[in-house]
Amino acid sequence: MGERIDFIVYCLEEYKSAKKMSGKEVIELFNHYGVIDYIRKYYESLHTTGSQYIVNDIQQYISNRQ
């Protein structure tokens, strides 16, 4: 379980850096669109990819829900 939490934090930090957002902004965005649940659901696939893929995948997920 700790491994997954660490990965969620990693995804949040990577997204924050890529989008030049604050941590608070990213948390609010992730909560609004259910991104953390998405990361949990697809952990097995996502954790084997690179940071750019993860950021792009999360952005696509959010875009599809707007």
mmCIF file of the N, C-alpha and C atoms, coordinates in Angstrom:
data_MODEL
# 
_entry.id   MODEL 
# 
loop_
_atom_site.group_PDB 
_atom_site.id 
_atom_site.type_symbol 
_atom_site.label_atom_id 
_atom_site.label_alt_id 
_atom_site.label_comp_id 
_atom_site.label_asym_id 
_atom_site.label_entity_id 
_atom_site.label_seq_id 
_atom_site.pdbx_PDB_ins_code 
_atom_site.Cartn_x 
_atom_site.Cartn_y 
_atom_site.Cartn_z 
_atom_site.occupancy 
_atom_site.B_iso_or_equiv 
_atom_site.pdbx_formal_charge 
_atom_site.auth_seq_id 
_atom_site.auth_comp_id 
_atom_site.auth_asym_id 
_atom_site.auth_atom_id 
_atom_site.pdbx_PDB_model_num 
ATOM 1   N N  . MET A 1 1  ? 0.825   -1.200 0.000   1.00 0.00 ? 1  MET A N  1 
ATOM 2   C CA . MET A 1 1  ? 0.000   0.000  0.000   1.00 0.00 ? 1  MET A CA 1 
ATOM 3   C C  . MET A 1 1  ? 0.861   1.253  0.000   1.00 0.00 ? 1  MET A C  1 
ATOM 4   N N  . GLY A 1 2  ? 1.940   1.282  0.777   1.00 0.00 ? 2  GLY A N  1 
ATOM 5   C CA . GLY A 1 2  ? 2.811   2.441  0.833   1.00 0.00 ? 2  GLY A CA 1 
ATOM 6   C C  . GLY A 1 2  ? 3.428   2.768  -0.507  1.00 0.00 ? 2  GLY A C  1 
ATOM 7   N N  . GLU A 1 3  ? 3.681   1.727  -1.283  1.00 0.00 ? 3  GLU A N  1 
ATOM 8   C CA . GLU A 1 3  ? 4.245   1.895  -2.620  1.00 0.00 ? 3  GLU A CA 1 
ATOM 9   C C  . GLU A 1 3  ? 3.284   2.688  -3.508  1.00 0.00 ? 3  GLU A C  1 
ATOM 10  N N  . ARG A 1 4  ? 2.017   2.404  -3.381  1.00 0.00 ? 4  ARG A N  1 
ATOM 11  C CA . ARG A 1 4  ? 1.010   3.104  -4.188  1.00 0.00 ? 4  ARG A CA 1 
ATOM 12  C C  . ARG A 1 4  ? 0.862   4.555  -3.741  1.00 0.00 ? 4  ARG A C  1 
ATOM 13  N N  . ILE A 1 5  ? 0.913   4.793  -2.459  1.00 0.00 ? 5  ILE A N  1 
ATOM 14  C CA . ILE A 1 5  ? 0.841   6.170  -1.958  1.00 0.00 ? 5  ILE A CA 1 
ATOM 15  C C  . ILE A 1 5  ? 2.037   6.961  -2.457  1.00 0.00 ? 5  ILE A C  1 
ATOM 16  N N  . ASP A 1 6  ? 3.207   6.362  -2.390  1.00 0.00 ? 6  ASP A N  1 
ATOM 17  C CA . ASP A 1 6  ? 4.412   7.024  -2.905  1.00 0.00 ? 6  ASP A CA 1 
ATOM 18  C C  . ASP A 1 6  ? 4.254   7.346  -4.388  1.00 0.00 ? 6  ASP A C  1 
ATOM 19  N N  . PHE A 1 7  ? 3.643   6.444  -5.132  1.00 0.00 ? 7  PHE A N  1 
ATOM 20  C CA . PHE A 1 7  ? 3.458   6.663  -6.561  1.00 0.00 ? 7  PHE A CA 1 
ATOM 21  C C  . PHE A 1 7  ? 2.461   7.791  -6.823  1.00 0.00 ? 7  PHE A C  1 
ATOM 22  N N  . ILE A 1 8  ? 1.403   7.856  -6.043  1.00 0.00 ? 8  ILE A N  1 
ATOM 23  C CA . ILE A 1 8  ? 0.431   8.945  -6.190  1.00 0.00 ? 8  ILE A CA 1 
ATOM 24  C C  . ILE A 1 8  ? 1.111   10.283 -5.932  1.00 0.00 ? 8  ILE A C  1 
ATOM 25  N N  . VAL A 1 9  ? 1.933   10.349 -4.903  1.00 0.00 ? 9  VAL A N  1 
ATOM 26  C CA . VAL A 1 9  ? 2.680   11.580 -4.608  1.00 0.00 ? 9  VAL A CA 1 
ATOM 27  C C  . VAL A 1 9  ? 3.624   11.904 -5.759  1.00 0.00 ? 9  VAL A C  1 
ATOM 28  N N  . TYR A 1 10 ? 4.292   10.900 -6.286  1.00 0.00 ? 10 TYR A N  1 
ATOM 29  C CA . TYR A 1 10 ? 5.187   11.091 -7.431  1.00 0.00 ? 10 TYR A CA 1 
ATOM 30  C C  . TYR A 1 10 ? 4.419   11.679 -8.616  1.00 0.00 ? 10 TYR A C  1 
ATOM 31  N N  . CYS A 1 11 ? 3.258   11.121 -8.920  1.00 0.00 ? 11 CYS A N  1 
ATOM 32  C CA . CYS A 1 11 ? 2.444   11.621 -10.035 1.00 0.00 ? 11 CYS A CA 1 
ATOM 33  C C  . CYS A 1 11 ? 2.026   13.064 -9.798  1.00 0.00 ? 11 CYS A C  1 
ATOM 34  N N  . LEU A 1 12 ? 1.612   13.358 -8.593  1.00 0.00 ? 12 LEU A N  1 
ATOM 35  C CA . LEU A 1 12 ? 1.217   14.719 -8.241  1.00 0.00 ? 12 LEU A CA 1 
ATOM 36  C C  . LEU A 1 12 ? 2.378   15.685 -8.442  1.00 0.00 ? 12 LEU A C  1 
ATOM 37  N N  . GLU A 1 13 ? 3.548   15.316 -7.956  1.00 0.00 ? 13 GLU A N  1 
ATOM 38  C CA . GLU A 1 13 ? 4.732   16.179 -8.076  1.00 0.00 ? 13 GLU A CA 1 
ATOM 39  C C  . GLU A 1 13 ? 5.150   16.358 -9.530  1.00 0.00 ? 13 GLU A C  1 
ATOM 40  N N  . GLU A 1 14 ? 5.104   15.301 -10.304 1.00 0.00 ? 14 GLU A N  1 
ATOM 41  C CA . GLU A 1 14 ? 5.463   15.399 -11.720 1.00 0.00 ? 14 GLU A CA 1 
ATOM 42  C C  . GLU A 1 14 ? 4.483   16.299 -12.469 1.00 0.00 ? 14 GLU A C  1 
ATOM 43  N N  . TYR A 1 15 ? 3.214   16.144 -12.178 1.00 0.00 ? 15 TYR A N  1 
ATOM 44  C CA . TYR A 1 15 ? 2.198   16.975 -12.826 1.00 0.00 ? 15 TYR A CA 1 
ATOM 45  C C  . TYR A 1 15 ? 2.380   18.435 -12.414 1.00 0.00 ? 15 TYR A C  1 
ATOM 46  N N  . LYS A 1 16 ? 2.613   18.652 -11.143 1.00 0.00 ? 16 LYS A N  1 
ATOM 47  C CA . LYS A 1 16 ? 2.826   20.006 -10.610 1.00 0.00 ? 16 LYS A CA 1 
ATOM 48  C C  . LYS A 1 16 ? 3.988   20.685 -11.317 1.00 0.00 ? 16 LYS A C  1 
ATOM 49  N N  . SER A 1 17 ? 5.083   19.991 -11.451 1.00 0.00 ? 17 SER A N  1 
ATOM 50  C CA . SER A 1 17 ? 6.272   20.555 -12.107 1.00 0.00 ? 17 SER A CA 1 
ATOM 51  C C  . SER A 1 17 ? 6.022   20.817 -13.585 1.00 0.00 ? 17 SER A C  1 
ATOM 52  N N  . ALA A 1 18 ? 5.410   19.860 -14.255 1.00 0.00 ? 18 ALA A N  1 
ATOM 53  C CA . ALA A 1 18 ? 5.180   19.989 -15.698 1.00 0.00 ? 18 ALA A CA 1 
ATOM 54  C C  . ALA A 1 18 ? 4.226   21.131 -16.020 1.00 0.00 ? 18 ALA A C  1 
ATOM 55  N N  . LYS A 1 19 ? 3.230   21.328 -15.177 1.00 0.00 ? 19 LYS A N  1 
ATOM 56  C CA . LYS A 1 19 ? 2.204   22.341 -15.437 1.00 0.00 ? 19 LYS A CA 1 
ATOM 57  C C  . LYS A 1 19 ? 2.466   23.649 -14.696 1.00 0.00 ? 19 LYS A C  1 
ATOM 58  N N  . LYS A 1 20 ? 3.562   23.691 -13.938 1.00 0.00 ? 20 LYS A N  1 
ATOM 59  C CA . LYS A 1 20 ? 3.940   24.888 -13.178 1.00 0.00 ? 20 LYS A CA 1 
ATOM 60  C C  . LYS A 1 20 ? 2.782   25.373 -12.292 1.00 0.00 ? 20 LYS A C  1 
ATOM 61  N N  . MET A 1 21 ? 2.262   24.442 -11.527 1.00 0.00 ? 21 MET A N  1 
ATOM 62  C CA . MET A 1 21 ? 1.150   24.720 -10.618 1.00 0.00 ? 21 MET A CA 1 
ATOM 63  C C  . MET A 1 21 ? 1.622   24.542 -9.185  1.00 0.00 ? 21 MET A C  1 
ATOM 64  N N  . SER A 1 22 ? 0.865   25.073 -8.247  1.00 0.00 ? 22 SER A N  1 
ATOM 65  C CA . SER A 1 22 ? 1.168   24.845 -6.835  1.00 0.00 ? 22 SER A CA 1 
ATOM 66  C C  . SER A 1 22 ? 0.617   23.475 -6.432  1.00 0.00 ? 22 SER A C  1 
ATOM 67  N N  . GLY A 1 23 ? 1.124   22.971 -5.324  1.00 0.00 ? 23 GLY A N  1 
ATOM 68  C CA . GLY A 1 23 ? 0.617   21.701 -4.815  1.00 0.00 ? 23 GLY A CA 1 
ATOM 69  C C  . GLY A 1 23 ? -0.868  21.772 -4.509  1.00 0.00 ? 23 GLY A C  1 
ATOM 70  N N  . LYS A 1 24 ? -1.299  22.895 -3.938  1.00 0.00 ? 24 LYS A N  1 
ATOM 71  C CA . LYS A 1 24 ? -2.710  23.079 -3.607  1.00 0.00 ? 24 LYS A CA 1 
ATOM 72  C C  . LYS A 1 24 ? -3.575  23.046 -4.868  1.00 0.00 ? 24 LYS A C  1 
ATOM 73  N N  . GLU A 1 25 ? -3.122  23.704 -5.923  1.00 0.00 ? 25 GLU A N  1 
ATOM 74  C CA . GLU A 1 25 ? -3.874  23.711 -7.182  1.00 0.00 ? 25 GLU A CA 1 
ATOM 75  C C  . GLU A 1 25 ? -4.014  22.299 -7.754  1.00 0.00 ? 25 GLU A C  1 
ATOM 76  N N  . VAL A 1 26 ? -2.932  21.538 -7.697  1.00 0.00 ? 26 VAL A N  1 
ATOM 77  C CA . VAL A 1 26 ? -2.964  20.181 -8.245  1.00 0.00 ? 26 VAL A CA 1 
ATOM 78  C C  . VAL A 1 26 ? -3.884  19.288 -7.421  1.00 0.00 ? 26 VAL A C  1 
ATOM 79  N N  . ILE A 1 27 ? -3.805  19.384 -6.109  1.00 0.00 ? 27 ILE A N  1 
ATOM 80  C CA . ILE A 1 27 ? -4.689  18.588 -5.246  1.00 0.00 ? 27 ILE A CA 1 
ATOM 81  C C  . ILE A 1 27 ? -6.150  18.908 -5.542  1.00 0.00 ? 27 ILE A C  1 
ATOM 82  N N  . GLU A 1 28 ? -6.462  20.197 -5.666  1.00 0.00 ? 28 GLU A N  1 
ATOM 83  C CA . GLU A 1 28 ? -7.842  20.590 -5.969  1.00 0.00 ? 28 GLU A CA 1 
ATOM 84  C C  . GLU A 1 28 ? -8.282  20.041 -7.327  1.00 0.00 ? 28 GLU A C  1 
ATOM 85  N N  . LEU A 1 29 ? -7.411  20.133 -8.316  1.00 0.00 ? 29 LEU A N  1 
ATOM 86  C CA . LEU A 1 29 ? -7.703  19.616 -9.652  1.00 0.00 ? 29 LEU A CA 1 
ATOM 87  C C  . LEU A 1 29 ? -7.897  18.103 -9.617  1.00 0.00 ? 29 LEU A C  1 
ATOM 88  N N  . PHE A 1 30 ? -6.968  17.403 -8.973  1.00 0.00 ? 30 PHE A N  1 
ATOM 89  C CA . PHE A 1 30 ? -7.044  15.946 -8.880  1.00 0.00 ? 30 PHE A CA 1 
ATOM 90  C C  . PHE A 1 30 ? -8.312  15.517 -8.142  1.00 0.00 ? 30 PHE A C  1 
ATOM 91  N N  . ASN A 1 31 ? -8.659  16.219 -7.070  1.00 0.00 ? 31 ASN A N  1 
ATOM 92  C CA . ASN A 1 31 ? -9.876  15.880 -6.326  1.00 0.00 ? 31 ASN A CA 1 
ATOM 93  C C  . ASN A 1 31 ? -11.126 16.138 -7.163  1.00 0.00 ? 31 ASN A C  1 
ATOM 94  N N  . HIS A 1 32 ? -11.143 17.247 -7.868  1.00 0.00 ? 32 HIS A N  1 
ATOM 95  C CA . HIS A 1 32 ? -12.309 17.612 -8.676  1.00 0.00 ? 32 HIS A CA 1 
ATOM 96  C C  . HIS A 1 32 ? -12.591 16.576 -9.768  1.00 0.00 ? 32 HIS A C  1 
ATOM 97  N N  . TYR A 1 33 ? -11.543 16.071 -10.398 1.00 0.00 ? 33 TYR A N  1 
ATOM 98  C CA . TYR A 1 33 ? -11.710 15.142 -11.520 1.00 0.00 ? 33 TYR A CA 1 
ATOM 99  C C  . TYR A 1 33 ? -11.481 13.677 -11.158 1.00 0.00 ? 33 TYR A C  1 
ATOM 100 N N  . GLY A 1 34 ? -11.243 13.377 -9.900  1.00 0.00 ? 34 GLY A N  1 
ATOM 101 C CA . GLY A 1 34 ? -11.069 11.984 -9.493  1.00 0.00 ? 34 GLY A CA 1 
ATOM 102 C C  . GLY A 1 34 ? -9.781  11.346 -9.981  1.00 0.00 ? 34 GLY A C  1 
ATOM 103 N N  . VAL A 1 35 ? -8.744  12.159 -10.141 1.00 0.00 ? 35 VAL A N  1 
ATOM 104 C CA . VAL A 1 35 ? -7.480  11.662 -10.687 1.00 0.00 ? 35 VAL A CA 1 
ATOM 105 C C  . VAL A 1 35 ? -6.818  10.651 -9.752  1.00 0.00 ? 35 VAL A C  1 
ATOM 106 N N  . ILE A 1 36 ? -6.919  10.856 -8.463  1.00 0.00 ? 36 ILE A N  1 
ATOM 107 C CA . ILE A 1 36 ? -6.270  9.929  -7.525  1.00 0.00 ? 36 ILE A CA 1 
ATOM 108 C C  . ILE A 1 36 ? -6.899  8.538  -7.645  1.00 0.00 ? 36 ILE A C  1 
ATOM 109 N N  . ASP A 1 37 ? -8.210  8.484  -7.779  1.00 0.00 ? 37 ASP A N  1 
ATOM 110 C CA . ASP A 1 37 ? -8.872  7.183  -7.989  1.00 0.00 ? 37 ASP A CA 1 
ATOM 111 C C  . ASP A 1 37 ? -8.419  6.548  -9.300  1.00 0.00 ? 37 ASP A C  1 
ATOM 112 N N  . TYR A 1 38 ? -8.254  7.380  -10.323 1.00 0.00 ? 38 TYR A N  1 
ATOM 113 C CA . TYR A 1 38 ? -7.768  6.894  -11.620 1.00 0.00 ? 38 TYR A CA 1 
ATOM 114 C C  . TYR A 1 38 ? -6.362  6.300  -11.482 1.00 0.00 ? 38 TYR A C  1 
ATOM 115 N N  . ILE A 1 39 ? -5.487  7.008  -10.781 1.00 0.00 ? 39 ILE A N  1 
ATOM 116 C CA . ILE A 1 39 ? -4.117  6.513  -10.579 1.00 0.00 ? 39 ILE A CA 1 
ATOM 117 C C  . ILE A 1 39 ? -4.145  5.202  -9.806  1.00 0.00 ? 39 ILE A C  1 
ATOM 118 N N  . ARG A 1 40 ? -4.963  5.116  -8.769  1.00 0.00 ? 40 ARG A N  1 
ATOM 119 C CA . ARG A 1 40 ? -5.080  3.868  -8.002  1.00 0.00 ? 40 ARG A CA 1 
ATOM 120 C C  . ARG A 1 40 ? -5.554  2.719  -8.890  1.00 0.00 ? 40 ARG A C  1 
ATOM 121 N N  . LYS A 1 41 ? -6.567  2.997  -9.700  1.00 0.00 ? 41 LYS A N  1 
ATOM 122 C CA . LYS A 1 41 ? -7.152  1.954  -10.550 1.00 0.00 ? 41 LYS A CA 1 
ATOM 123 C C  . LYS A 1 41 ? -6.153  1.434  -11.579 1.00 0.00 ? 41 LYS A C  1 
ATOM 124 N N  . TYR A 1 42 ? -5.348  2.332  -12.138 1.00 0.00 ? 42 TYR A N  1 
ATOM 125 C CA . TYR A 1 42 ? -4.427  1.948  -13.207 1.00 0.00 ? 42 TYR A CA 1 
ATOM 126 C C  . TYR A 1 42 ? -2.966  1.933  -12.759 1.00 0.00 ? 42 TYR A C  1 
ATOM 127 N N  . TYR A 1 43 ? -2.760  1.775  -11.469 1.00 0.00 ? 43 TYR A N  1 
ATOM 128 C CA . TYR A 1 43 ? -1.405  1.756  -10.907 1.00 0.00 ? 43 TYR A CA 1 
ATOM 129 C C  . TYR A 1 43 ? -0.506  0.749  -11.618 1.00 0.00 ? 43 TYR A C  1 
ATOM 130 N N  . GLU A 1 44 ? -0.993  -0.457 -11.810 1.00 0.00 ? 44 GLU A N  1 
ATOM 131 C CA . GLU A 1 44 ? -0.168  -1.520 -12.401 1.00 0.00 ? 44 GLU A CA 1 
ATOM 132 C C  . GLU A 1 44 ? 0.381   -1.121 -13.764 1.00 0.00 ? 44 GLU A C  1 
ATOM 133 N N  . SER A 1 45 ? -0.406  -0.431 -14.551 1.00 0.00 ? 45 SER A N  1 
ATOM 134 C CA . SER A 1 45 ? 0.050   0.020  -15.873 1.00 0.00 ? 45 SER A CA 1 
ATOM 135 C C  . SER A 1 45 ? 0.895   1.281  -15.777 1.00 0.00 ? 45 SER A C  1 
ATOM 136 N N  . LEU A 1 46 ? 0.421   2.249  -15.008 1.00 0.00 ? 46 LEU A N  1 
ATOM 137 C CA . LEU A 1 46 ? 1.084   3.553  -14.962 1.00 0.00 ? 46 LEU A CA 1 
ATOM 138 C C  . LEU A 1 46 ? 2.474   3.512  -14.337 1.00 0.00 ? 46 LEU A C  1 
ATOM 139 N N  . HIS A 1 47 ? 2.658   2.693  -13.311 1.00 0.00 ? 47 HIS A N  1 
ATOM 140 C CA . HIS A 1 47 ? 3.943   2.745  -12.610 1.00 0.00 ? 47 HIS A CA 1 
ATOM 141 C C  . HIS A 1 47 ? 5.100   2.182  -13.441 1.00 0.00 ? 47 HIS A C  1 
ATOM 142 N N  . THR A 1 48 ? 4.791   1.594  -14.577 1.00 0.00 ? 48 THR A N  1 
ATOM 143 C CA . THR A 1 48 ? 5.857   1.073  -15.445 1.00 0.00 ? 48 THR A CA 1 
ATOM 144 C C  . THR A 1 48 ? 6.225   2.057  -16.556 1.00 0.00 ? 48 THR A C  1 
ATOM 145 N N  . THR A 1 49 ? 5.588   3.233  -16.557 1.00 0.00 ? 49 THR A N  1 
ATOM 146 C CA . THR A 1 49 ? 5.828   4.220  -17.611 1.00 0.00 ? 49 THR A CA 1 
ATOM 147 C C  . THR A 1 49 ? 6.696   5.363  -17.100 1.00 0.00 ? 49 THR A C  1 
ATOM 148 N N  . GLY A 1 50 ? 7.075   6.246  -17.992 1.00 0.00 ? 50 GLY A N  1 
ATOM 149 C CA . GLY A 1 50 ? 7.896   7.396  -17.632 1.00 0.00 ? 50 GLY A CA 1 
ATOM 150 C C  . GLY A 1 50 ? 7.060   8.582  -17.192 1.00 0.00 ? 50 GLY A C  1 
ATOM 151 N N  . SER A 1 51 ? 7.728   9.567  -16.638 1.00 0.00 ? 51 SER A N  1 
ATOM 152 C CA . SER A 1 51 ? 7.031   10.726 -16.084 1.00 0.00 ? 51 SER A CA 1 
ATOM 153 C C  . SER A 1 51 ? 6.261   11.509 -17.142 1.00 0.00 ? 51 SER A C  1 
ATOM 154 N N  . GLN A 1 52 ? 6.827   11.665 -18.327 1.00 0.00 ? 52 GLN A N  1 
ATOM 155 C CA . GLN A 1 52 ? 6.131   12.421 -19.377 1.00 0.00 ? 52 GLN A CA 1 
ATOM 156 C C  . GLN A 1 52 ? 4.849   11.715 -19.803 1.00 0.00 ? 52 GLN A C  1 
ATOM 157 N N  . TYR A 1 53 ? 4.912   10.400 -19.912 1.00 0.00 ? 53 TYR A N  1 
ATOM 158 C CA . TYR A 1 53 ? 3.710   9.634  -20.252 1.00 0.00 ? 53 TYR A CA 1 
ATOM 159 C C  . TYR A 1 53 ? 2.645   9.821  -19.175 1.00 0.00 ? 53 TYR A C  1 
ATOM 160 N N  . ILE A 1 54 ? 3.053   9.760  -17.922 1.00 0.00 ? 54 ILE A N  1 
ATOM 161 C CA . ILE A 1 54 ? 2.117   9.906  -16.805 1.00 0.00 ? 54 ILE A CA 1 
ATOM 162 C C  . ILE A 1 54 ? 1.442   11.271 -16.845 1.00 0.00 ? 54 ILE A C  1 
ATOM 163 N N  . VAL A 1 55 ? 2.234   12.323 -17.026 1.00 0.00 ? 55 VAL A N  1 
ATOM 164 C CA . VAL A 1 55 ? 1.679   13.679 -17.090 1.00 0.00 ? 55 VAL A CA 1 
ATOM 165 C C  . VAL A 1 55 ? 0.691   13.786 -18.251 1.00 0.00 ? 55 VAL A C  1 
ATOM 166 N N  . ASN A 1 56 ? 1.075   13.288 -19.410 1.00 0.00 ? 56 ASN A N  1 
ATOM 167 C CA . ASN A 1 56 ? 0.192   13.340 -20.580 1.00 0.00 ? 56 ASN A CA 1 
ATOM 168 C C  . ASN A 1 56 ? -1.085  12.535 -20.360 1.00 0.00 ? 56 ASN A C  1 
ATOM 169 N N  . ASP A 1 57 ? -0.952  11.374 -19.745 1.00 0.00 ? 57 ASP A N  1 
ATOM 170 C CA . ASP A 1 57 ? -2.102  10.515 -19.489 1.00 0.00 ? 57 ASP A CA 1 
ATOM 171 C C  . ASP A 1 57 ? -3.074  11.185 -18.519 1.00 0.00 ? 57 ASP A C  1 
ATOM 172 N N  . ILE A 1 58 ? -2.541  11.776 -17.464 1.00 0.00 ? 58 ILE A N  1 
ATOM 173 C CA . ILE A 1 58 ? -3.386  12.483 -16.497 1.00 0.00 ? 58 ILE A CA 1 
ATOM 174 C C  . ILE A 1 58 ? -4.072  13.668 -17.170 1.00 0.00 ? 58 ILE A C  1 
ATOM 175 N N  . GLN A 1 59 ? -3.334  14.401 -17.994 1.00 0.00 ? 59 GLN A N  1 
ATOM 176 C CA . GLN A 1 59 ? -3.928  15.542 -18.693 1.00 0.00 ? 59 GLN A CA 1 
ATOM 177 C C  . GLN A 1 59 ? -5.053  15.089 -19.617 1.00 0.00 ? 59 GLN A C  1 
ATOM 178 N N  . GLN A 1 60 ? -4.846  13.987 -20.312 1.00 0.00 ? 60 GLN A N  1 
ATOM 179 C CA . GLN A 1 60 ? -5.890  13.447 -21.189 1.00 0.00 ? 60 GLN A CA 1 
ATOM 180 C C  . GLN A 1 60 ? -7.110  13.027 -20.378 1.00 0.00 ? 60 GLN A C  1 
ATOM 181 N N  . TYR A 1 61 ? -6.879  12.392 -19.243 1.00 0.00 ? 61 TYR A N  1 
ATOM 182 C CA . TYR A 1 61 ? -7.970  11.971 -18.364 1.00 0.00 ? 61 TYR A CA 1 
ATOM 183 C C  . TYR A 1 61 ? -8.791  13.183 -17.916 1.00 0.00 ? 61 TYR A C  1 
ATOM 184 N N  . ILE A 1 62 ? -8.110  14.238 -17.497 1.00 0.00 ? 62 ILE A N  1 
ATOM 185 C CA . ILE A 1 62 ? -8.795  15.461 -17.062 1.00 0.00 ? 62 ILE A CA 1 
ATOM 186 C C  . ILE A 1 62 ? -9.551  16.091 -18.231 1.00 0.00 ? 62 ILE A C  1 
ATOM 187 N N  . SER A 1 63 ? -8.908  16.194 -19.372 1.00 0.00 ? 63 SER A N  1 
ATOM 188 C CA . SER A 1 63 ? -9.534  16.806 -20.557 1.00 0.00 ? 63 SER A CA 1 
ATOM 189 C C  . SER A 1 63 ? -10.814 16.076 -20.960 1.00 0.00 ? 63 SER A C  1 
ATOM 190 N N  . ASN A 1 64 ? -10.805 14.769 -20.831 1.00 0.00 ? 64 ASN A N  1 
ATOM 191 C CA . ASN A 1 64 ? -11.985 13.975 -21.181 1.00 0.00 ? 64 ASN A CA 1 
ATOM 192 C C  . ASN A 1 64 ? -13.151 14.194 -20.219 1.00 0.00 ? 64 ASN A C  1 
ATOM 193 N N  . ARG A 1 65 ? -12.885 14.757 -19.061 1.00 0.00 ? 65 ARG A N  1 
ATOM 194 C CA . ARG A 1 65 ? -13.921 14.974 -18.059 1.00 0.00 ? 65 ARG A CA 1 
ATOM 195 C C  . ARG A 1 65 ? -14.366 16.427 -17.955 1.00 0.00 ? 65 ARG A C  1 
ATOM 196 N N  . GLN A 1 66 ? -13.782 17.294 -18.746 1.00 0.00 ? 66 GLN A N  1 
ATOM 197 C CA . GLN A 1 66 ? -14.158 18.713 -18.696 1.00 0.00 ? 66 GLN A CA 1 
ATOM 198 C C  . GLN A 1 66 ? -15.358 18.983 -19.562 1.00 0.00 ? 66 GLN A C  1 
# 
